[in-house]
Amino acid sequence: MEEMEEELKCPVCGSFYREPIILPCSHNLCQACARNILVQTPESESPQSRRASGSGVSDYDYLDLDKMSLYSEADSGYGSYGGFASAPTTPCQRSPNGVRVFPPAMPPPATHLSPALAPVPRNSCITCPQCHRSLILDDRGLRGFPKNRVLEGVIDRYQQSKAAALKCQLCEKAPKEATVMCEQCDVFYCDPCRLRCHPPRGPLAKHRLVPPAQGRVSRRLSPRKVSTCTDHELENHSMYCVQCKMPVCYQCLEEGKHSSHEVKALGAMWKLHKSQLSQALNGLSDRAKEAKEFLVQLRNMVQQIQENNVEFEACLVAQCDALIDALNRRKAQLLARVNKEHEHKLKVVRDQISHCTVKLRQTTGLMEYCLEVIKENDPSGFLQISDALIRRVHLTEDQWGKGTLTPRMTTDFDLSLDNSSLLQSIHQLDFVQMKASSPVPATPILQLEECCTRNNSATLSWKQPPLSGVAAEGYILELDDGSGGQFREVYVGKETMCTVDGLHFNSTYNARVKAFNKTGVSPYSKTLVLQTSEDPDSEEQTLPFPVPSERLPLRRMSPFSSTLNLQPSFPGRSYFDFRSSPHQMSLHSSLQSLNAPVAWFAFDPGSAHSDIIFSNDNLTVTCSSYDDRVVLGKTGFSKGVHYWELTVDRYDNHPDPAFGVARIDVMKDVMLGKDDKAWAMYVDNNRSWFMHNNSHTNRTEGGINKGATIGVLLDLNRKTLTFFVNDEQQGPIAFENVEGLFFPAVSLNRNVQVTLHTGLPVPDFYSSRASIA
């Protein structure tokens, strides 16, 4: 029953309905509240004057101007009204239930009549505070609305069933317990409110006050009011008009307002509508039952989540404690080795100190003895022992010269702890999916209506199936060579549209696409057959897909026209690949490696560290952090020879930026080359080093400063990576046996700003050396 209470409260006053009336929109209002929200419209804004003048309906900024009425304007006299000029000047209020309430434009005149009998100003309009539909009242005013006797009965039963019905109805804040009830006022009073609002004097002295329990019984036993016709107040409803959907009396039928309408017996329609409402409630009851079961399931999930969280936290703590214990044990072992080395060094040094001390004492004694002998004045006695003393002195001197004064032990500890791999593993320590791995994406669908060919270019578009529940992280587009050969990857990225240039004229290609995520790749889409233009000198033409699958005779162009370039229609990652027909491979093999297509690309904000700052159309980058941060290029390379340069726009405080190539999943918060996903050269103002997997090699003199140019040459034909500083090769070939997919990469901090230059040819001396090789 408590859930029903909101249905029994007026949207204006927020209290239980008192003498509720039914508006044409089927919502209810207290009769007094309905009078309070009446708005008087000017004569010039009334519907009659509008029809006479032919003017349109003005907008009313907080009314729902659907101008719909649930009653026929001709039959009932009620109609919808779109708005009035004076209304916007009246502010909108909110009722206790949160519904907007429109107060009267002027205070109601003082009257001693009941709200239903008090006169209503002419051209008064009422707006439903729930659906905001508005209508003009006729001469009957609020008496023209039927009273909701059923709602009154439900409220009476609800109040009688609750102990709250025995509370005072006039207390402003927390209602106190009622002590009396006035049968004439039909109000429960506590003692303070009775003395204040119902003093026993004047006309109120004749009212009968009874105990609250007796008053509730008298309410229950009071005769139910009979619903009367709104047009003929002395007549009871006896029939039901099917067209108007309202009860009518026999006088309504005789006067002709409903004479042409279909009417049925009131009792029969009452039973029919009760049956329909019961059937509707059955369906709603099923939904409510399902909702309750669902709420029980959600509450059980809350409990289960809490239990699982405790269990998972305990498991995580245990695993981390096990790692800490293992690290502590290893720490103790390493400390034991350090202590052993320490003791060994101390023993060797102390032994040498002891030996040297004894030897020095003997030497000092010999020296003092010899000095005393020299002081003797007896030549014959001196000569008897001088030869022996001279030999002893020389022998002692020789003993000091045989490494005796060289330390047998260094002070340095010949131990080096390499913890980089362990730190990297700790940084990469993360949760794995303990449940079954997520499925691969669904097969992409080629959108034929958006695919087309233009001269020797082709644009392809695809999408994920509408009902696919597995997200794709990217797509791989493949084309064959135009002669039925193997498929090659020409695009890898997140975009769903791609334009491929540089195809053969008058050729037929096959295209297909697949999606991928962390789990794997989807099956290929259906193969799409596309036809390029017949004549390279013909006018531009667009051929929609699909085209006939019969293969036409191929006409080859020069070996250089067989280069396949990719230009995505939207930002994404591209593969630049070189291919040639089989009969040209041997003739132009050396030329192919030197005339691969140049790559135009910029830095990729999507994959860069958040501290990287981009400018100049993503060609210039710097950093907001003092730590090194990594940024990648938008283009990935897997074949061919590619060269790009970076100029140093700003170089402060002698930092050491790094330049090179990296995998897509390289670490972005450390210097380039610290992990096994990057191959780089880092350089300061004096020298440079090559670095991969935190291994530093090939220190080379010569550094950079503001205005310097760093070149990166990636030769995937020879699988080498070479660096240049100011057009001179920096050191030997930096890395060999590089294979796979690589992206240009830079790491820098806030002291450095560089600008990327792409689409550059390979340096001349390298081209000459490659052609000779």
Steps between C-alpha positions, in 0.01 A plus 500: 500500500785741573614499137154627399524817712650713220201415280269645768673838536420818313786618273438861611473489879673166556229382744229240459234604252205689649193514278699392192378593153591329172657717229441412132854360488396239764723652772354603836517816708359616831214736429662774708836445329334518158361840586841617624670429169240664279642761263283778361569582135437842343203542270733545206666167576185292534430232241185680389684823429776308324252329273338834428827673420653199321827538693713199580576351839795651682762289672483444876851417618418252774180339377470186293338643190373179348147645496346160554185443698362170618149640459334625188484878494156484344360251750645613830588863453862437602778569262878535506657838487852558378610798708437853618702815500474572867605156614880534464501784753383258771789299642483123513509334841550142610266294710621271784493217245738682266232580237494848348208708626367810331364746759211732421576819316317694773391410853154342518228735621382462857187289518310304758392235249653158468767457231254320277230770530720808491481686170782445253642799309405515137740341249669303778744232391631202694818311418558147621817506715589148390459491120482882454195484275290814530133572440252785536222468758142559394232680701466209744858547617640219711153352535538378145759243605375165636589412858712190554293314758701181451822677591335644811396152607849359446653783705250438782585130512872572482485750785287267709751217451793709624568610850604830347130576459491553877761778477416867510425636154597861576847464649748679273806278558493165681131413554409433861257234611137610452288532814161592347318506170238756397213326326386820330850608381608138438847586633722332764655742755770477760447710815716799392345512152146460646550798732654706220278405203178369657427705815177403683323830439277660244364271225774243575354443847214305341737256323521151644848382598547123534805278573717420191408130496127579509546758228672246274209259548249774424693580182483137393124478574411832330288450187694514177417800286329419174666625183277751321510640149722805456247663264190408706601496862167357617523196273698184567703329229303220339668429163848506347586683175746284307612778266560762771618235749305651788194419714184694407151541641170449320455878468828521302349247259170684472658841435677359198868559589560124497198398295709388202762328716510136593402450863502191718374406841712640780520171690600299193779743409610509864547122497665508156755766599569322827573186302729691258683666789542163671646349182737792460603466863581133444766594243630781717506264798719260304741783422501608863570143607790479257628835630489374858687185403751713314550722806559189710757388244673840509509500881647151494756627250595780740561246774690271264713790373591593855591142585701461179674829569613380845618171352675668208671756724624219724631312197669813365661578835621141529653508152669834560625381840641190331685723252627716785613191694679364195664837447605516864648151480688592188607822669640301793687270260648793309595674825673181613704501180584867551605431860715208386667719243542765767667260742723363229619847400562597862698178568722548197566865582564428870741216415686731266508768773646250749759372253596849394525612863745218588701565186511874572615434858782278372597757238497781753720295739748427219511868406566610859770234540670608178496862612665408825764297315579798279573702812787264598859635449676161479572445128609140535199404710262684258644322198455162666117541499430756228470252212243293689300808596501628142364167377228498769392855410477417129314178575251681724451770237433236237239339726306828522499538124328174411135621532524528872371859490207416273163428669394141454130599507301787350257703703225455240259212526505298181125441523230665291131445565286518184145564616364666185316191376352442844390864530345478156314185602377675814383798297320267262350296781127502436190287527424234244150400404426199716190410302493375146659751264266733320401402146651646188310777316231419251578495129491853353246582230613685187264791428454468126309826466803697626767312303615633164793519257638819343761464224768279662385563858250308709308604811369228729268531799392243758324474834438262787173301497220697675441239771865423568565502875880475475690821433775508237827679579592537133473364148736347243432566131659268243528522120648258251746609229241537227595174331360240739809492723526494877318750718706771667421720800457861386336658804488435875309744720180602672335679207232337287577671170816492291614623157768303313690685225747389236314192374539372144263637242265256334555243774283294730585480871363297787456667841406366840507625858511347847471640855723436799515554876721372782353151470564451130375577150160444345434300184544686173211687347363400164750566221416810298600515133585848371592632156725798426453735203584380153712791376733710713440796265121466504272733691454438868232243570351337804403135499281376783560155646445218438626441146491179298742241631626393154872585480590737217835511315757688707711781358812571700647847535863584572651330805476823695125531442451170676574659837209462742441808716243527774331827593232447766194716457505552877793498745634153565810284471623406155730244345708620205585198293688456171401233253568417136386246249692170490654555158643835611646376829838388372549791260423775748582340834771754583286791389207388712699523822605856417177633357259390765227758561576775748281512808318812615387483861473697824516421869205310647324673794281193556785271606732758659554556871263756648791734585594546133402841354418518126508795259556577132244242381655235727843543340657680798509348848632587843415384852358646821696266729861486609489123442543342158176429313452308174302600189455283188439583138168421337653277234633149549757339270553132430681510163714732289752776574378804696676818609381792713663786688438697818629850565572620854302822553590540868776341710543617861704363791671227294228227505538173311203443264471166320407434137422173325222249437272300726217250516150627553498373862825669606512648851408869480624622842872417474783590263474340158707180497454412866284201411518234230239677284722785378829551311641848553793739512509740793729799472609798712714803412826298481440134410240234417422136579283232341254334735265201484354313798697735731831385345731793410747449215727687257575825675573754227644848538299789361175633642215733417389852580227736390455481122655154464343244264463132587433255218356150540543245221298178528601249233265205534643340187835460677341497845718785632452826689746788454516849654632832370586829672525809278517286182788288634457138603520472880709195583467163325172334401307521824292183482478200271245220450205730568181337377128564545283807519673819621377851573720810507553599864647779712546542877561843652433719801401865546849624415474384138274583206536328162328527162444200271582509125369213286475409134879530465715300257769264624840676541708487180806330648281222642324456164836474323631251753181294474510492120866387508414229751 
